[in-house]
Amino acid sequence: MAKIDNVSGFAKKIFKDKVAISYIIVIALFVIGQIAVPGFASFNHIMTVLQTSFFLGMLCLGQTIVVISGKEGIDLSVGPMLTVGVITSSAILMGRDSNFFYALIAVLVLGFVLGLVNGAGVSYLGIAPLIMTLAWGIVLEGGLLFITDGFPPGRASPLLQMLGGGSIRFNVGGYAVRIPWVILIWVFVIIVVLFLFKKTIIGRILYGIGTNDRASNLLGINTKKIRMFSYGFSGMFSAFSGMILLGYVTNPNLNLGIHYGLPSVAAIVIGGISLAGGAGSYVGAVAGSIILTTLTSLLVTFRFGESGRQIVYGAVLLLLLVLYARQPKKV
Amino acid sequence: MKGTEAKKSLQFKATLRDYTRDPSFPGFVVLVLLIIINASIQPNFFTYSAIKSNFMTFTPLILVSMAQGIIILSGSLDLSVGAAMSLLTCIMASMMTDSIFNVILVVALGIICAIGLGLFNGSIIGFVRLPPLIATFATSAIFFGVALTIMPLPGGYVPSYFYRWYRGDVLGFIPVPIFILLIGIGVWVLFKRTGVYRYIYAVGGNEDGAYSSGIKVANIKVMAFLFAGFFIALAGVSLLLSTAIGDPRAGAAYTLNSVAAVVIGGISLKGGKGSVTGAIIGALILGLLINIIFYLRVSSLYQNFARGMIIIIALSLATIPKLRETSHKIL
């Protein structure tokens, strides 16, 4: 009897935990895919989907930091910032490995500095984050078009191509198994982020200013400055994602970031992060980005036309929101 | 005698001060500046034909910004306005024939459809309590998908007398675009007299407070969307008339422009602060900006860059009254 109680208690706990639900949805999507198209849930295809989720997942990291920092924080410039990363790294690399570290450092620094502009506008000029990041995104897109004349120079180097698109291959019991490098990078990032968020003062300060700005301020934390830096980090991670994306697609393109802005917000909401700030974890956002990428992959597999894809994507997103993004009822 | 004059000047100063503290005041200053700049660049800026041709492009943006303004005042946000406008142009262009009876019927149907879309958005935000930003992003995908289903490529039919009417006058001296705008403003003035208008401000400004004082918060939110639906319908009709074609992507740019216009016009994204007049001013600013960029023959490579920068500058100006407020508090 006690055992059954435990089981139902466990089930209840899972259904209250939004992160757990989001991982259940990931599995459900793969099961649906496998039933409809055998081979959808094969190990290699799962790896492929996870590999393409990485780019959205890195944008979600920045988005998570900004949203947790509170005060209606949101970063809609992640898409253009990703393009900044793509163009900068390709222009510096010019297809040569010897430039790899210059490119990496340039991308990270440039992403951080351009992100700080968002942060300065939000923190010190008091512009609403939604519109500040949107306008700055338009400026970045326009600036890139202007600088490159529409034809971005350079291409990825072999090392970057391996990191972005390559994988480690080995045999397990006669099966050829591959694990993309990108996934290893992602796992490393997740572990570092979780450590920083849960075990160090950085995480506590971030959640603190998101939950109660005034109280944190009274404790002597410079909330404006920290919020500004959170936008800087968002820019940095987005630009980094762009650099790896260049490795995946090899040749730079000005349109790569267009479809990433709002999906990154949708992904973190699906992952259980409240847009009000101060709550949620990156683990959920990872699940959210995998869900959206799997969904897109599934819709392509089902051979829906563009119109059908849009309708189903919107409808499923609404359904997911109804499942667990409903705001509490007034009492 | 002297006393009354001093009193009068004091009163004048007080009203002036009140007006400069109005949230739409910085937008108004920018608007006057832009009109001066525009008049010096565009030949015959103040002539009848120039005003008419300008309003042919301004009218859809002004109307959709009014819609966005109402929704944002009620504390929500609508990222599906652009997709809704596109969908309306597709629906109307796919059904029109040469008979005037049919044209009237189709336009009426378009208005009903727009209000229906508003009802859908309003219900998922008001009754289901989803976060507006992501929920309307999802519905915009659905609307776009439906528009693509109706019309995969731009097309349809608009009778020539109907779109020529848009380039003509009413009563011989009111250009039709301005006439459509006046219909919208007239409906707005009537709406302002109802209690719902005050409830929208109450719900947007302090949702919990409004709930505690017995306002049906969800109903008011839905009503804001229904009412905005009417303005989106007018915007959709004027967009159809100015392009004379149904296009599933025609409205895409209006979503972000409407949000930008509303914020430039001094409406707070948190809701409850600002006025629809501000939204009109903001839309005029954006329209004039696009005009200036066109008449300066700025290369298309610069255009987005310039537009984004000007939005940021306009928003920074909008923070000046706020800075004064805080200094007031310290003293």
Chai-1 contact restraints between the chains, C-beta under 6 A:
chainA,res_idxA,chainB,res_idxB,connection_type,confidence,min_distance_angstrom,max_distance_angstrom,comment,restraint_id
A,L125,B,S316,contact,1.0,0.0,6.0,A-B,restraint_1
A,L125,B,T319,contact,1.0,0.0,6.0,A-B,restraint_2
A,G126,B,T319,contact,1.0,0.0,6.0,A-B,restraint_3
A,G126,B,K322,contact,1.0,0.0,6.0,A-B,restraint_4
A,I127,B,L315,contact,1.0,0.0,6.0,A-B,restraint_5
A,A128,B,L269,contact,1.0,0.0,6.0,A-B,restraint_6
A,L130,B,L269,contact,1.0,0.0,6.0,A-B,restraint_7
A,I131,B,V263,contact,1.0,0.0,6.0,A-B,restraint_8
A,A135,B,G308,contact,1.0,0.0,6.0,A-B,restraint_9
A,A135,B,I311,contact,1.0,0.0,6.0,A-B,restraint_10
A,A135,B,I312,contact,1.0,0.0,6.0,A-B,restraint_11
A,I138,B,N304,contact,1.0,0.0,6.0,A-B,restraint_12
A,I138,B,G308,contact,1.0,0.0,6.0,A-B,restraint_13
A,V139,B,F305,contact,1.0,0.0,6.0,A-B,restraint_14
A,V139,B,G308,contact,1.0,0.0,6.0,A-B,restraint_15
A,V139,B,M309,contact,1.0,0.0,6.0,A-B,restraint_16
A,E141,B,N304,contact,1.0,0.0,6.0,A-B,restraint_17
A,G142,B,N304,contact,1.0,0.0,6.0,A-B,restraint_18
A,G142,B,F305,contact,1.0,0.0,6.0,A-B,restraint_19
A,G142,B,G308,contact,1.0,0.0,6.0,A-B,restraint_20
A,G143,B,F305,contact,1.0,0.0,6.0,A-B,restraint_21
A,L145,B,L301,contact,1.0,0.0,6.0,A-B,restraint_22
A,F146,B,L301,contact,1.0,0.0,6.0,A-B,restraint_23
A,F146,B,Y302,contact,1.0,0.0,6.0,A-B,restraint_24
A,F146,B,F305,contact,1.0,0.0,6.0,A-B,restraint_25
A,L262,B,F137,contact,1.0,0.0,6.0,A-B,restraint_26
A,A266,B,I134,contact,1.0,0.0,6.0,A-B,restraint_27
A,V269,B,I134,contact,1.0,0.0,6.0,A-B,restraint_28
A,L275,B,P131,contact,1.0,0.0,6.0,A-B,restraint_29
A,E306,B,L148,contact,1.0,0.0,6.0,A-B,restraint_30
A,S307,B,G145,contact,1.0,0.0,6.0,A-B,restraint_31
A,S307,B,L148,contact,1.0,0.0,6.0,A-B,restraint_32
A,S307,B,T149,contact,1.0,0.0,6.0,A-B,restraint_33
A,Q310,B,A141,contact,1.0,0.0,6.0,A-B,restraint_34
A,Q310,B,F144,contact,1.0,0.0,6.0,A-B,restraint_35
A,Q310,B,G145,contact,1.0,0.0,6.0,A-B,restraint_36
A,I311,B,I142,contact,1.0,0.0,6.0,A-B,restraint_37
A,I311,B,G145,contact,1.0,0.0,6.0,A-B,restraint_38
A,Y313,B,A141,contact,1.0,0.0,6.0,A-B,restraint_39
A,G314,B,A138,contact,1.0,0.0,6.0,A-B,restraint_40
A,G314,B,A141,contact,1.0,0.0,6.0,A-B,restraint_41
A,G314,B,I142,contact,1.0,0.0,6.0,A-B,restraint_42
A,L317,B,A138,contact,1.0,0.0,6.0,A-B,restraint_43
A,L318,B,A138,contact,1.0,0.0,6.0,A-B,restraint_44
A,L321,B,L130,contact,1.0,0.0,6.0,A-B,restraint_45
A,L321,B,A135,contact,1.0,0.0,6.0,A-B,restraint_46
A,A325,B,P131,contact,1.0,0.0,6.0,A-B,restraint_47
A,R326,B,R129,contact,1.0,0.0,6.0,A-B,restraint_48
A,Q327,B,R129,contact,1.0,0.0,6.0,A-B,restraint_49
A,K330,B,Y211,contact,1.0,0.0,6.0,A-B,restraint_50
